Amino acid sequence: MSPIRAAFLITELRVGGAERCLTRLATELHSEQFQVEVYSLAPPPPADRGELAQLLRERGIPTHFLDLSSPWQIRTAVQKFRQALDRQRPAIIQSFLFHANVVASLAAKPWPAMRVVHGLRVADPRAWRHWVERFSARRADKVVCVSEAVARFARARSRIDSAKIVTIPNGIDCDFVDAQSATPLSALGPAPGRRAITALGRLDPQKGLDWLLETAAIFLPQLPQHDLVIVGDGPERAALAAQAQRLKIAERVWMPGWRKDALGILKASDLFVMTSRWEGMPNALLEAMACSLPVVATRVEGVEELVAEFSDRQLVSPTDTEGLVHRVVKLARDRQLAEELAAANRWQIQQHFSLERMVAKYQQLYQRLLLVDENRADQGG
């Protein structure tokens, strides 16, 4: 039996949460049963951010870049991806992220038999996106949401047909996490012997890092042995650095930018903190829990599903400054409690959010879609 051809489309292939998910899924599915090709709307990433594209190539997965300079070049993107589909003729089109979902829906129109699966990864509050998501989902056969919270959001705000929605949480390879070595914090700037409270993610208003810095100005004076490390890059970098200066905490706040060894930094940290204003199922939190870290995070989409029964001791509302300060200080000082929650977080990931579990659910989804087509063909319909 010939392998099932699948086209995976994403906005870009720089290292990020959705990009890691695509790469993990593609490399695990690409076998005798599935023949995967990956497409990026953007040009190839710079060499220092190209590890995912390199991994795909090493695994023998054809990887194509449509070389668009702007995510708003929708017409050109549709034309280029349609040409790729005409060449490959996949049975399954899996898109990841907002722009890729739109392009996949429009490009697949000439081939009604191609099964289109969208990926909905965040509960973005912007109203115009809800309309576009609802429009593009009409051509999709299924819409994969990364958490039940995102699924509820898709039904209520984007008004996507409930029959199309499937929830498949993100997964992580714990063996890969375990193989990573801790990064010496002194390599990031803190003096030897300092301890780290670490945040990880794109420096974007969504992540609430401005609020984290306001809160750090309260909790850092109570934790003289700790510094705040914010790993990542993005449009807010300069503003956050200036804010730390205004708050007079710049000497205890380190922003080393994007780092390839993010897992190593997490392994060297005492505590992970996440202050997002909205999410879907944050990969940074997944990674921190897999690294056996206690966490303090905002109670936004997907987070409570990740942390589960340990939510009350690790989660706060996105506006609860007092609660955030209390939990950070408590976990930084109480090593026994921190170790208990760290072990519980790691167990939660191993039991419910493994890479194997995620891949199996996608595989089952694709096979069910194609089985329906086979049954229709057998019945002459």
Buried (B, 14 or more C-beta within 10 A) or exposed (E): EEBBBBBBBBBBBBBBBBBBBBBBBBBBBBEEEBBBBBBBBBEBBEEEBBBBBEBBEEBEBBBBBBEBEEBEBBEBBBBBBBEBBEEBEBBBBBBBBBBBBBBBBBBBEEBEEBBBBBBBBBBBEEEEBBEBBBEBBEBBBBBBBBBBBBBBBBBEBBEBEEEBBBBBBBBBBBEEBEEBEBBEBEEBBBEEEBBBBBBBBBBBEBBBBBBBBBBBBBBBEEBEEBBBBBBBBBEBBEBBBEBBEEBEBBEBBBBBEBBEBBBBBBBBBBBBBBBBBBBBBBBBBBBBBBBBBBBBBBBBBBBBBBBEEBBEBBBBEBEBBEBBBBBBBBBBEEEEEBEBBBEBBBEBBBEEBBBEBBBBBBBEBBBEBBEEEEEEEEEEE
